Structures are given as C-alpha cells and as structure tokens.
Amino acid sequence: MVMEALLVSMHGEQYLFERNSNGHGSKLFECSLWTFPKPGIMKHTISRRSANGIPVPCKETNIMQRIK
C-alpha cells in the first residue's frame, strides 16, 4: 500500500498530516501528528482514521527510534 500525505500544519517540531491511500479495493484516510521529542526519536500519533468512508476508532501512538 502506498500512502500520500499532505502537510496541513507545522509548529516547531510538530507536523500535522492528512494521509490517504486508494489500494487493494479500499480507501484509507487518517490524520496524524508527527513530533520529535528528542534527537533520533519520532512520535507518530494517529488521531482520526476512516476506511471506505466509515470512521474507525483509533488513538494510536507509535514511537520510533533511529538505528545507526
């Protein structure tokens, strides 16, 4: 699946994206906030998601660490 992203807003180290995908017979949409609380750490929080236009409950946060 390939997702397209639109940067909606940014403030300091916070980036708000709207992301969508049309693949595998379905449509996916989500709003997500990317923050960088420490060097080498990215926090990705999904605040809203829908699949085929139907809201999907989610309050998901993923924390990623850069590996050297």
Secondary structure, DSSP 8 states (H G I E B T S, - for coil): ---EEEEEEEETTEEEEEEEEEETTEEEEEEEEEE-SSTTEEEEEEEEEEETTEE----EEEEEE---
